Amino acid sequence: MFVNFPAGPTETYPDSVFYEAKALQGGLLPPSYQDYQILGFIDALSNSPAKTAGKIPAIIFLTSADIKQISNATIAQATVRGVAVWHAIGCEIPGSFNQLQLGEASLKNSEVYLIQLTLPEAIGPGIPGRLFIN
């Protein structure tokens, strides 16, 4: 969903923001990760309804704390295709029993917004939730 400022209408573009959750021990999530799954996401987003309408689609990586950064190759691929890359790290709330919370997402390629003279909106921290273990 995109809001046109200062008081314009809200526009909705389906399939234009992907959330990808990864819990790994280390790694950078290159475009080739899991048989090029990440490159496939970037490709799909670069052809999304938002991109076609001149807006900026995005992929938001939600990861475990072991993934401290996203691969430069992934960021470069997304930037060339006009796709924003965001990264939020999840962790267990100290002293809780399986209560998890995501930190604030950080933008990894602000140039996709600058090229279009657009300001990104911050993606704040998530609401604590419980991890269910079977």
N, C-alpha and C positions, 0 to 999 in steps of 0.2 A: 504494500500500500504506500502510495506517495502522496504527500500533502503539498500543494502549491502555495507558496508564501507570497504575499503576507496573508491573504485571506481567501485564497482560491479554493477550488473544489478538491476533494480527495479523489484520487484515481487508484484503481486496483488493477494489478497485472498478475494474473496467475502464473505459477511456476517460474517466478523471477527472483526468489530468494531460497537458497537451499541451506539447511542446517545439517552438518555432518558431525556426528559424535564418534570420537576415537579414544579408546583407552589402551595405551601401549606403554611399554617400558622403553623410553627413548625414541629416537627417530624424528624425522623432519617433515614427513608427509610430502614426498616428491610427487610430481604429476603421474609417475609410473606406479605409485602405490596401489596394491591390490588389483593387478592387471589393468592399470591405467584408469581406475575408477575416478580418481580426482580429476584427471584430464577430461574424462567424459562429462563430469559435472560442469567444469568450466566451459566446455564446448556447448553443452545444452543451455547454460545461462547466457552465452554470447549470442544465442539465437532465440532468446526468450521474448515474450510479449513486451516486457519493459525495455529491453535493448532495442527492439524494433521501433518502439515509440520514442526513442532518444533518451530514455532514463538509464540508470545504472543498476544492473542486477548485482546480486551479492551472494557469496558463499560465506557462511559463518561456521568456523570450526569450533566445536566444543570438545575440549580434550582433557585428559588426565594431566596432572602436574608434571609428569615425566616429559611431556612435549612442550618445551619452553619456547619454541619458535616454529614457524612454518617455512618449508624449503624455499630458498630464493628462486629456484626453478619454477615452483608452483606460483609464486607471486608474480614472476615475470610473465608466465603464460597468461595468467588472469589479467594483468595490466595491459598486455598487447591486445587482448580481446575486449577490454573495457568492462571487466568484472571486478567488483570490489572484494577484497579478502579481509575478513575479520577473524579474530582469534580470542576465545574466552577459555580460561582454565578453571576447571572444577576441582574442588577439594572437599574433604570431609570436615565438618565443623568440629573443632576440638571439644572433646568431652561429650559428644553426642553419640548416639547409636545409629550409624549409617545415615546421618543427616548430611546431605551434600548441598553445596551452593556453588554457582558459577560466579566468577569474578566479572568485572566490567570487560566487555569485548574491546580489543584494540584494533584499530585499522592498520593494515600492513601495506597498503598501496594508495595513499591519499591522492596521488597524481591522477587517478581515474576521475576523481571529483573535480580536481583543479582544471583539468582539460575541458570539462563541461561547465566550468564556472558555477559549480554546485557545492554546497556545504553539507557534509554528512551529519546525520543525527547520531548522537552517542547511543550505544547499546549498553544499558546499565547492567548492574549485577542481577543475577537471577534470584528467585525466591527459593529459600531452603526447601528441600524435598527429601523424601526417604528413598533409599536404595533397597529394593526388595531382593533378597537372596533366596533362591529356590534350593 
